């Protein structure tokens, strides 16, 4: 009876792990697809205009919000896959997952202030929520990287490391481009740098790298022996 109970628990854990894995890929895929469609139907410049401006396009209304919510669901699902597959997920990583998710949801619910009818407070919430989400997500990958020695091959760890370095470098460039676009005086030097580092283009590079980071974390969750942990949440 004990062995039967163990096999039943393991089978149930495997089923839940597969469900979370499907949910993670579906949510991330839908977020990317929605954002691509939004870019295709909108008249905004994907290099010069930040992503948050796409909330104010007549075509594809609500698609940006849907994409951000779907992305938040994907982050939660990736976390559950990691936990369920036996990868050690620290309390810090879990806290960063909560911050990333909350930031994405807040950014979806509170639009940036691009028109007079939008409350400036909403714009501030959007700005700082997006900032928290952008900064917290690579922190999740960093925490997992520190504890995945037994849960991923050397090749997967190396790929995660390279992506993490590229993501952090892109975030630094985005910070520079954002400052050039919003805070520094429009001198010849700063304007030339802003042309080289357009805030919208750099932001999209960061978004792409964030998606690849999450996809690689799902790869980390593939246990060598295909044996999911029994502590996958219900």
Secondary structure, DSSP 8 states (H G I E B T S, - for coil): -HHHHHHHHHHHHHHHHHHHHHHHHHHHHHHHHHHHHHHHH--S-TTTS-GGGGGG-STTTTHHHHHHHHHHHHHHHHHHHHHHTT----HHHHHHHHHHHHHHHHHHHS----STTS-HHHHHHHHHHHHHHHHHHHHHHHHHHHT-TTTS-HHHHHHHHHHHHHHHHHHHHHHHHHHHHHTS---HHHHHHHHHS-HHHHHHHHHHHHHHHHHHHHHHTS-TT----TT---
